Amino acid sequence: MERGQSVLVVDDDPTVSDVVRRYLERAGYRVTLAADGPRALARYAEDPPDLVVLDLMLPGLDGLEVCRRMRAHSDRLPIVMLTALGEEADRVTGLELGADDYVTKPFSPRELVLRVQSVLRRAGRTIDRPPETLADRGLVLDAARRLATLHGQPLALTVREFDLLAYLMRHPGRALRRTELMEAVWGWTFGDQSTVTVHIRRLREKVEDQPAEPRRILTVWGVGYRYEAGADADSADADSADGAGGQEGRGA
């Protein structure tokens, strides 16, 4: 971890903010606090952080709107959401808006620090990586520089979206289970697999000509997903390429 990276913690509970601040500072991060949505956006504009820890339930401006506005300025800003146990719908909405990770309250501060470290490590994974370019039908990923283009136009991908797409493209033709994707991309060995589903949906909206009829990222029913490289997803060959023996479809 690069010492001195900055984290903006947005939570209206002073006890939670103080505990999170102390644990993050102990891990070597510079921490700024904001107790509501407007102040969070002001702090972000004054001094953009390396990562934001964002509570969904905020006074003045809720966390979903704060996430939306931050994403409008930067697709690469890592965002880790804090959600209450019963806020599944809001959590999914936050992931759809581009949050990279989430931690459910009540949470372990140590777990939150590990999530922050994981997201920042992936966001900064540009040093000491061998040159690698992944390309397929006009979709190009420069893994070393973390740049993605489709037919020459830049793609706005979040940290997790980029890593998920890169993992899929590195394993074309394989039926990849959601659990495998969670471990490879998020570093989780357990958790809510709907996180993968939401990110797949967002990726399809960005890389498929018709997201409802995907030809790159296919669903393997009962298993997970498969990246179909350089082939017509409707062809018999593509249908028979699934080594997992499951049916496949286009929806998530």
C-alpha positions as protocol buffer text, in pm:
chain_id: "A"
residue {
  index: 1
  type: MET
  ca { x: 0 y: 0 z: 0 }
}
residue {
  index: 2
  type: GLU
  ca { x: 130 y: 344 z: -91 }
}
residue {
  index: 3
  type: ARG
  ca { x: 167 y: 539 z: 232 }
}
residue {
  index: 4
  type: GLY
  ca { x: -24 y: 862 z: 255 }
}
residue {
  index: 5
  type: GLN
  ca { x: -312 y: 780 z: 21 }
}
residue {
  index: 6
  type: SER
  ca { x: -619 y: 984 z: 108 }
}
residue {
  index: 7
  type: VAL
  ca { x: -963 y: 855 z: 205 }
}
residue {
  index: 8
  type: LEU
  ca { x: -1280 y: 1063 z: 241 }
}
residue {
  index: 9
  type: VAL
  ca { x: -1513 y: 906 z: 499 }
}
residue {
  index: 10
  type: VAL
  ca { x: -1875 y: 1019 z: 469 }
}
residue {
  index: 11
  type: ASP
  ca { x: -2100 y: 920 z: 761 }
}
residue {
  index: 12
  type: ASP
  ca { x: -2331 y: 1123 z: 984 }
}
residue {
  index: 13
  type: ASP
  ca { x: -2264 y: 901 z: 1289 }
}
residue {
  index: 14
  type: PRO
  ca { x: -1965 y: 1059 z: 1470 }
}
residue {
  index: 15
  type: THR
  ca { x: -1887 y: 734 z: 1653 }
}
residue {
  index: 16
  type: VAL
  ca { x: -1866 y: 536 z: 1329 }
}
residue {
  index: 17
  type: SER
  ca { x: -1663 y: 810 z: 1159 }
}
residue {
  index: 18
  type: ASP
  ca { x: -1416 y: 827 z: 1447 }
}
residue {
  index: 19
  type: VAL
  ca { x: -1363 y: 451 z: 1461 }
}
residue {
  index: 20
  type: VAL
  ca { x: -1318 y: 427 z: 1084 }
}
residue {
  index: 21
  type: ARG
  ca { x: -1080 y: 725 z: 1086 }
}
residue {
  index: 22
  type: ARG
  ca { x: -862 y: 574 z: 1360 }
}
residue {
  index: 23
  type: TYR
  ca { x: -835 y: 235 z: 1189 }
}
residue {
  index: 24
  type: LEU
  ca { x: -758 y: 388 z: 849 }
}
residue {
  index: 25
  type: GLU
  ca { x: -499 y: 625 z: 993 }
}
residue {
  index: 26
  type: ARG
  ca { x: -340 y: 334 z: 1178 }
}
residue {
  index: 27
  type: ALA
  ca { x: -313 y: 161 z: 837 }
}
residue {
  index: 28
  type: GLY
  ca { x: -130 y: 465 z: 699 }
}
residue {
  index: 29
  type: TYR
  ca { x: -405 y: 658 z: 519 }
}
residue {
  index: 30
  type: ARG
  ca { x: -479 y: 1029 z: 538 }
}
residue {
  index: 31
  type: VAL
  ca { x: -844 y: 1065 z: 636 }
}
residue {
  index: 32
  type: THR
  ca { x: -1092 y: 1347 z: 584 }
}
residue {
  index: 33
  type: LEU
  ca { x: -1442 y: 1335 z: 734 }
}
residue {
  index: 34
  type: ALA
  ca { x: -1776 y: 1465 z: 609 }
}
residue {
  index: 35
  type: ALA
  ca { x: -2106 y: 1429 z: 798 }
}
residue {
  index: 36
  type: ASP
  ca { x: -2351 y: 1489 z: 514 }
}
residue {
  index: 37
  type: GLY
  ca { x: -2387 y: 1482 z: 137 }
}
residue {
  index: 38
  type: PRO
  ca { x: -2326 y: 1851 z: 55 }
}
residue {
  index: 39
  type: ARG
  ca { x: -2011 y: 1863 z: 267 }
}
residue {
  index: 40
  type: ALA
  ca { x: -1889 y: 1539 z: 111 }
}
residue {
  index: 41
  type: LEU
  ca { x: -1920 y: 1689 z: -238 }
}
residue {
  index: 42
  type: ALA
  ca { x: -1750 y: 2010 z: -122 }
}
residue {
  index: 43
  type: ARG
  ca { x: -1456 y: 1816 z: 28 }
}
residue {
  index: 44
  type: TYR
  ca { x: -1434 y: 1607 z: -287 }
}
residue {
  index: 45
  type: ALA
  ca { x: -1420 y: 1921 z: -505 }
}
residue {
  index: 46
  type: GLU
  ca { x: -1159 y: 2089 z: -283 }
}
residue {
  index: 47
  type: ASP
  ca { x: -920 y: 1796 z: -260 }
}
residue {
  index: 48
  type: PRO
  ca { x: -1017 y: 1481 z: -455 }
}
residue {
  index: 49
  type: PRO
  ca { x: -935 y: 1175 z: -245 }
}
residue {
  index: 50
  type: ASP
  ca { x: -789 y: 845 z: -360 }
}
residue {
  index: 51
  type: LEU
  ca { x: -1098 y: 662 z: -229 }
}
residue {
  index: 52
  type: VAL
  ca { x: -1436 y: 741 z: -71 }
}
residue {
  index: 53
  type: VAL
  ca { x: -1604 y: 544 z: 208 }
}
residue {
  index: 54
  type: LEU
  ca { x: -1968 y: 645 z: 166 }
}
residue {
  index: 55
  type: ASP
  ca { x: -2266 y: 577 z: 391 }
}
residue {
  index: 56
  type: LEU
  ca { x: -2596 y: 547 z: 206 }
}
residue {
  index: 57
  type: MET
  ca { x: -2815 y: 707 z: 473 }
}
residue {
  index: 58
  type: LEU
  ca { x: -2708 y: 1071 z: 492 }
}
residue {
  index: 59
  type: PRO
  ca { x: -2883 y: 1397 z: 580 }
}
residue {
  index: 60
  type: GLY
  ca { x: -2912 y: 1671 z: 320 }
}
residue {
  index: 61
  type: LEU
  ca { x: -2824 y: 1451 z: 25 }
}
residue {
  index: 62
  type: ASP
  ca { x: -2835 y: 1073 z: 41 }
}
residue {
  index: 63
  type: GLY
  ca { x: -2541 y: 852 z: -41 }
}
residue {
  index: 64
  type: LEU
  ca { x: -2686 y: 733 z: -371 }
}
residue {
  index: 65
  type: GLU
  ca { x: -2705 y: 1089 z: -503 }
}
residue {
  index: 66
  type: VAL
  ca { x: -2355 y: 1164 z: -373 }
}
residue {
  index: 67
  type: CYS
  ca { x: -2228 y: 852 z: -553 }
}
residue {
  index: 68
  type: ARG
  ca { x: -2407 y: 956 z: -872 }
}
residue {
  index: 69
  type: ARG
  ca { x: -2253 y: 1305 z: -867 }
}
residue {
  index: 70
  type: MET
  ca { x: -1904 y: 1179 z: -788 }
}
residue {
  index: 71
  type: ARG
  ca { x: -1930 y: 926 z: -1068 }
}
residue {
  index: 72
  type: ALA
  ca { x: -2031 y: 1208 z: -1306 }
}
residue {
  index: 73
  type: HIS
  ca { x: -1688 y: 1363 z: -1238 }
}
residue {
  index: 74
  type: SER
  ca { x: -1477 y: 1047 z: -1228 }
}
residue {
  index: 75
  type: ASP
  ca { x: -1527 y: 687 z: -1334 }
}
residue {
  index: 76
  type: ARG
  ca { x: -1200 y: 583 z: -1173 }
}
residue {
  index: 77
  type: LEU
  ca { x: -1261 y: 713 z: -822 }
}
residue {
  index: 78
  type: PRO
  ca { x: -1291 y: 404 z: -598 }
}
residue {
  index: 79
  type: ILE
  ca { x: -1605 y: 411 z: -381 }
}
residue {
  index: 80
  type: VAL
  ca { x: -1679 y: 172 z: -93 }
}
residue {
  index: 81
  type: MET
  ca { x: -2037 y: 193 z: 36 }
}
residue {
  index: 82
  type: LEU
  ca { x: -2156 y: 144 z: 391 }
}
residue {
  index: 83
  type: THR
  ca { x: -2505 y: -5 z: 402 }
}
residue {
  index: 84
  type: ALA
  ca { x: -2742 y: -124 z: 673 }
}
residue {
  index: 85
  type: LEU
  ca { x: -2837 y: -489 z: 677 }
}
residue {
  index: 86
  type: GLY
  ca { x: -3187 y: -429 z: 539 }
}
residue {
  index: 87
  type: GLU
  ca { x: -3086 y: -196 z: 254 }
}
residue {
  index: 88
  type: GLU
  ca { x: -3039 y: -459 z: -17 }
}
residue {
  index: 89
  type: ALA
  ca { x: -3229 y: -261 z: -283 }
}
residue {
  index: 90
  type: ASP
  ca { x: -3024 y: 52 z: -211 }
}
residue {
  index: 91
  type: ARG
  ca { x: -2705 y: -153 z: -213 }
}
residue {
  index: 92
  type: VAL
  ca { x: -2786 y: -291 z: -559 }
}
residue {
  index: 93
  type: THR
  ca { x: -2870 y: 61 z: -678 }
}
residue {
  index: 94
  type: GLY
  ca { x: -2537 y: 184 z: -543 }
}
residue {
  index: 95
  type: LEU
  ca { x: -2351 y: -89 z: -730 }
}
residue {
  index: 96
  type: GLU
  ca { x: -2542 y: 0 z: -1046 }
}
residue {
  index: 97
  type: LEU
  ca { x: -2432 y: 362 z: -1000 }
}
residue {
  index: 98
  type: GLY
  ca { x: -2072 y: 246 z: -995 }
}
residue {
  index: 99
  type: ALA
  ca { x: -1972 y: 174 z: -636 }
}
residue {
  index: 100
  type: ASP
  ca { x: -1678 y: -66 z: -632 }
}
residue {
  index: 101
  type: ASP
  ca { x: -1750 y: -247 z: -307 }
}
residue {
  index: 102
  type: TYR
  ca { x: -1972 y: -239 z: -2 }
}
residue {
  index: 103
  type: VAL
  ca { x: -1957 y: -327 z: 367 }
}
residue {
  index: 104
  type: THR
  ca { x: -2274 y: -403 z: 564 }
}
residue {
  index: 105
  type: LYS
  ca { x: -2333 y: -243 z: 904 }
}
residue {
  index: 106
  type: PRO
  ca { x: -2256 y: -343 z: 1170 }
}
residue {
  index: 107
  type: PHE
  ca { x: -1910 y: -415 z: 1033 }
}
residue {
  index: 108
  type: SER
  ca { x: -1562 y: -493 z: 1154 }
}
residue {
  index: 109
  type: PRO
  ca { x: -1332 y: -192 z: 1111 }
}
residue {
  index: 110
  type: ARG
  ca { x: -1054 y: -434 z: 1019 }
}
residue {
  index: 111
  type: GLU
  ca { x: -1269 y: -576 z: 740 }
}
residue {
  index: 112
  type: LEU
  ca { x: -1335 y: -226 z: 610 }
}
residue {
  index: 113
  type: VAL
  ca { x: -963 y: -150 z: 605 }
}
residue {
  index: 114
  type: LEU
  ca { x: -902 y: -473 z: 409 }
}
residue {
  index: 115
  type: ARG
  ca { x: -1172 y: -377 z: 158 }
}
residue {
  index: 116
  type: VAL
  ca { x: -1020 y: -30 z: 117 }
}
residue {
  index: 117
  type: GLN
  ca { x: -675 y: -180 z: 65 }
}
residue {
  index: 118
  type: SER
  ca { x: -810 y: -428 z: -191 }
}
residue {
  index: 119
  type: VAL
  ca { x: -989 y: -163 z: -397 }
}
residue {
  index: 120
  type: LEU
  ca { x: -693 y: 77 z: -391 }
}
residue {
  index: 121
  type: ARG
  ca { x: -451 y: -201 z: -480 }
}
residue {
  index: 122
  type: ARG
  ca { x: -655 y: -284 z: -789 }
}
residue {
  index: 123
  type: ALA
  ca { x: -705 y: 82 z: -879 }
}
residue {
  index: 124
  type: GLY
  ca { x: -330 y: 142 z: -871 }
}
residue {
  index: 125
  type: ARG
  ca { x: -223 y: -179 z: -1040 }
}
residue {
  index: 126
  type: THR
  ca { x: -23 y: -10 z: -1315 }
}
residue {
  index: 127
  type: ILE
  ca { x: 331 y: -50 z: -1182 }
}
residue {
  index: 128
  type: ASP
  ca { x: 548 y: -357 z: -1244 }
}
residue {
  index: 129
  type: ARG
  ca { x: 285 y: -527 z: -1462 }
}
residue {
  index: 130
  type: PRO
  ca { x: 396 y: -686 z: -1786 }
}
residue {
  index: 131
  type: PRO
  ca { x: 257 y: -516 z: -2097 }
}
residue {
  index: 132
  type: GLU
  ca { x: -75 y: -673 z: -2184 }
}
residue {
  index: 133
  type: THR
  ca { x: -341 y: -580 z: -2436 }
}
residue {
  index: 134
  type: LEU
  ca { x: -665 y: -770 z: -2464 }
}
residue {
  index: 135
  type: ALA
  ca { x: -856 y: -719 z: -2789 }
}
residue {
  index: 136
  type: ASP
  ca { x: -1172 y: -861 z: -2940 }
}
residue {
  index: 137
  type: ARG
  ca { x: -1399 y: -720 z: -3212 }
}
residue {
  index: 138
  type: GLY
  ca { x: -1310 y: -356 z: -3152 }
}
residue {
  index: 139
  type: LEU
  ca { x: -1295 y: -391 z: -2774 }
}
residue {
  index: 140
  type: VAL
  ca { x: -942 y: -319 z: -2648 }
}
residue {
  index: 141
  type: LEU
  ca { x: -815 y: -328 z: -2289 }
}
residue {
  index: 142
  type: ASP
  ca { x: -469 y: -197 z: -2207 }
}
residue {
  index: 143
  type: ALA
  ca { x: -420 y: -375 z: -1875 }
}
residue {
  index: 144
  type: ALA
  ca { x: -98 y: -198 z: -1782 }
}
residue {
  index: 145
  type: ARG
  ca { x: -244 y: 152 z: -1826 }
}
residue {
  index: 146
  type: ARG
  ca { x: -597 y: 45 z: -1730 }
}
residue {
  index: 147
  type: LEU
  ca { x: -746 y: 197 z: -2042 }
}
residue {
  index: 148
  type: ALA
  ca { x: -1040 y: 53 z: -2234 }
}
residue {
  index: 149
  type: THR
  ca { x: -1178 y: 149 z: -2576 }
}
residue {
  index: 150
  type: LEU
  ca { x: -1460 y: 22 z: -2795 }
}
residue {
  index: 151
  type: HIS
  ca { x: -1422 y: 92 z: -3168 }
}
residue {
  index: 152
  type: GLY
  ca { x: -1166 y: 358 z: -3080 }
}
residue {
  index: 153
  type: GLN
  ca { x: -1389 y: 537 z: -2826 }
}
residue {
  index: 154
  type: PRO
  ca { x: -1285 y: 544 z: -2458 }
}
residue {
  index: 155
  type: LEU
  ca { x: -1495 y: 337 z: -2220 }
}
residue {
  index: 156
  type: ALA
  ca { x: -1575 y: 475 z: -1876 }
}
residue {
  index: 157
  type: LEU
  ca { x: -1517 y: 172 z: -1652 }
}
residue {
  index: 158
  type: THR
  ca { x: -1495 y: 164 z: -1274 }
}
residue {
  index: 159
  type: VAL
  ca { x: -1215 y: -26 z: -1100 }
}
residue {
  index: 160
  type: ARG
  ca { x: -1426 y: -340 z: -1055 }
}
residue {
  index: 161
  type: GLU
  ca { x: -1579 y: -320 z: -1403 }
}
residue {
  index: 162
  type: PHE
  ca { x: -1234 y: -305 z: -1562 }
}
residue {
  index: 163
  type: ASP
  ca { x: -1102 y: -597 z: -1356 }
}
residue {
  index: 164
  type: LEU
  ca { x: -1414 y: -806 z: -1421 }
}
residue {
  index: 165
  type: LEU
  ca { x: -1400 y: -746 z: -1796 }
}
residue {
  index: 166
  type: ALA
  ca { x: -1027 y: -820 z: -1805 }
}
residue {
  index: 167
  type: TYR
  ca { x: -1079 y: -1148 z: -1618 }
}
residue {
  index: 168
  type: LEU
  ca { x: -1357 y: -1252 z: -1854 }
}
residue {
  index: 169
  type: MET
  ca { x: -1149 y: -1167 z: -2162 }
}
residue {
  index: 170
  type: ARG
  ca { x: -849 y: -1357 z: -2025 }
}
residue {
  index: 171
  type: HIS
  ca { x: -1062 y: -1672 z: -2002 }
}
residue {
  index: 172
  type: PRO
  ca { x: -1264 y: -1680 z: -2325 }
}
residue {
  index: 173
  type: GLY
  ca { x: -1494 y: -1974 z: -2379 }
}
residue {
  index: 174
  type: ARG
  ca { x: -1489 y: -2081 z: -2013 }
}
residue {
  index: 175
  type: ALA
  ca { x: -1801 y: -2098 z: -1798 }
}
residue {
  index: 176
  type: LEU
  ca { x: -1696 y: -1895 z: -1494 }
}
residue {
  index: 177
  type: ARG
  ca { x: -1889 y: -1937 z: -1174 }
}
residue {
  index: 178
  type: ARG
  ca { x: -1998 y: -1629 z: -981 }
}
residue {
  index: 179
  type: THR
  ca { x: -1799 y: -1754 z: -682 }
}
residue {
  index: 180
  type: GLU
  ca { x: -1484 y: -1770 z: -896 }
}
residue {
  index: 181
  type: LEU
  ca { x: -1544 y: -1417 z: -1026 }
}
residue {
  index: 182
  type: MET
  ca { x: -1602 y: -1285 z: -675 }
}
residue {
  index: 183
  type: GLU
  ca { x: -1277 y: -1434 z: -551 }
}
residue {
  index: 184
  type: ALA
  ca { x: -1072 y: -1329 z: -854 }
}
residue {
  index: 185
  type: VAL
  ca { x: -1207 y: -974 z: -891 }
}
residue {
  index: 186
  type: TRP
  ca { x: -1329 y: -877 z: -543 }
}
residue {
  index: 187
  type: GLY
  ca { x: -1105 y: -1099 z: -335 }
}
residue {
  index: 188
  type: TRP
  ca { x: -1407 y: -1245 z: -154 }
}
residue {
  index: 189
  type: THR
  ca { x: -1446 y: -1614 z: -75 }
}
residue {
  index: 190
  type: PHE
  ca { x: -1805 y: -1551 z: 36 }
}
residue {
  index: 191
  type: GLY
  ca { x: -2064 y: -1277 z: -3 }
}
residue {
  index: 192
  type: ASP
  ca { x: -2364 y: -1157 z: -198 }
}
residue {
  index: 193
  type: GLN
  ca { x: -2333 y: -1292 z: -551 }
}
residue {
  index: 194
  type: SER
  ca { x: -2578 y: -1031 z: -680 }
}
residue {
  index: 195
  type: THR
  ca { x: -2275 y: -800 z: -677 }
}
residue {
  index: 196
  type: VAL
  ca { x: -2139 y: -994 z: -976 }
}
residue {
  index: 197
  type: THR
  ca { x: -2479 y: -985 z: -1150 }
}
residue {
  index: 198
  type: VAL
  ca { x: -2505 y: -607 z: -1116 }
}
residue {
  index: 199
  type: HIS
  ca { x: -2154 y: -552 z: -1252 }
}
residue {
  index: 200
  type: ILE
  ca { x: -2219 y: -786 z: -1546 }
}
residue {
  index: 201
  type: ARG
  ca { x: -2532 y: -584 z: -1627 }
}
residue {
  index: 202
  type: ARG
  ca { x: -2334 y: -260 z: -1618 }
}
residue {
  index: 203
  type: LEU
  ca { x: -2062 y: -407 z: -1839 }
}
residue {
  index: 204
  type: ARG
  ca { x: -2314 y: -523 z: -2096 }
}
residue {
  index: 205
  type: GLU
  ca { x: -2456 y: -172 z: -2115 }
}
residue {
  index: 206
  type: LYS
  ca { x: -2108 y: -47 z: -2203 }
}
residue {
  index: 207
  type: VAL
  ca { x: -1964 y: -315 z: -2432 }
}
residue {
  index: 208
  type: GLU
  ca { x: -2263 y: -476 z: -2603 }
}
residue {
  index: 209
  type: ASP
  ca { x: -2437 y: -329 z: -2907 }
}
residue {
  index: 210
  type: GLN
  ca { x: -2764 y: -463 z: -2766 }
}
residue {
  index: 211
  type: PRO
  ca { x: -2730 y: -527 z: -2390 }
}
residue {
  index: 212
  type: ALA
  ca { x: -3050 y: -732 z: -2382 }
}
residue {
  index: 213
  type: GLU
  ca { x: -2909 y: -956 z: -2659 }
}
residue {
  index: 214
  type: PRO
  ca { x: -2542 y: -987 z: -2558 }
}
residue {
  index: 215
  type: ARG
  ca { x: -2290 y: -1146 z: -2793 }
}
residue {
  index: 216
  type: ARG
  ca { x: -1979 y: -1103 z: -2580 }
}
residue {
  index: 217
  type: ILE
  ca { x: -2076 y: -1172 z: -2217 }
}
residue {
  index: 218
  type: LEU
  ca { x: -2313 y: -1468 z: -2210 }
}
residue {
  index: 219
  type: THR
  ca { x: -2506 y: -1615 z: -1919 }
}
residue {
  index: 220
  type: VAL
  ca { x: -2450 y: -1984 z: -1848 }
}
residue {
  index: 221
  type: TRP
  ca { x: -2763 y: -2071 z: -1655 }
}
residue {
  index: 222
  type: GLY
  ca { x: -2701 y: -2231 z: -1319 }
}
residue {
  index: 223
  type: VAL
  ca { x: -2328 y: -2160 z: -1344 }
}
residue {
  index: 224
  type: GLY
  ca { x: -2232 y: -1799 z: -1415 }
}
residue {
  index: 225
  type: TYR
  ca { x: -2099 y: -1625 z: -1724 }
}
residue {
  index: 226
  type: ARG
  ca { x: -1881 y: -1684 z: -2027 }
}
residue {
  index: 227
  type: TYR
  ca { x: -1695 y: -1442 z: -2253 }
}
residue {
  index: 228
  type: GLU
  ca { x: -1749 y: -1539 z: -2618 }
}
residue {
  index: 229
  type: ALA
  ca { x: -1453 y: -1410 z: -2817 }
}
residue {
  index: 230
  type: GLY
  ca { x: -1470 y: -1342 z: -3189 }
}
residue {
  index: 231
  type: ALA
  ca { x: -1772 y: -1560 z: -3262 }
}
residue {
  index: 232
  type: ASP
  ca { x: -2143 y: -1520 z: -3328 }
}
residue {
  index: 233
  type: ALA
  ca { x: -2313 y: -1595 z: -2998 }
}
residue {
  index: 234
  type: ASP
  ca { x: -2609 y: -1739 z: -3187 }
}
residue {
  index: 235
  type: SER
  ca { x: -2404 y: -2001 z: -3370 }
}
residue {
  index: 236
  type: ALA
  ca { x: -2422 y: -2371 z: -3290 }
}
residue {
  index: 237
  type: ASP
  ca { x: -2049 y: -2372 z: -3222 }
}
residue {
  index: 238
  type: ALA
  ca { x: -2090 y: -2104 z: -2955 }
}
residue {
  index: 239
  type: ASP
  ca { x: -2377 y: -2294 z: -2797 }
}
residue {
  index: 240
  type: SER
  ca { x: -2174 y: -2613 z: -2777 }
}
residue {
  index: 241
  type: ALA
  ca { x: -1862 y: -2446 z: -2642 }
}
residue {
  index: 242
  type: ASP
  ca { x: -1988 y: -2454 z: -2284 }
}
residue {
  index: 243
  type: GLY
  ca { x: -1786 y: -2715 z: -2107 }
}
residue {
  index: 244
  type: ALA
  ca { x: -2006 y: -2694 z: -1797 }
}
residue {
  index: 245
  type: GLY
  ca { x: -2298 y: -2861 z: -1966 }
}
residue {
  index: 246
  type: GLY
  ca { x: -2547 y: -2591 z: -1858 }
}
residue {
  index: 247
  type: GLN
  ca { x: -2796 y: -2404 z: -2071 }
}
residue {
  index: 248
  type: GLU
  ca { x: -2709 y: -2048 z: -2157 }
}
residue {
  index: 249
  type: GLY
  ca { x: -2900 y: -1734 z: -2218 }
}
residue {
  index: 250
  type: ARG
  ca { x: -2857 y: -1364 z: -2263 }
}
residue {
  index: 251
  type: GLY
  ca { x: -3003 y: -1218 z: -1948 }
}
residue {
  index: 252
  type: ALA
  ca { x: -2815 y: -1180 z: -1620 }
}
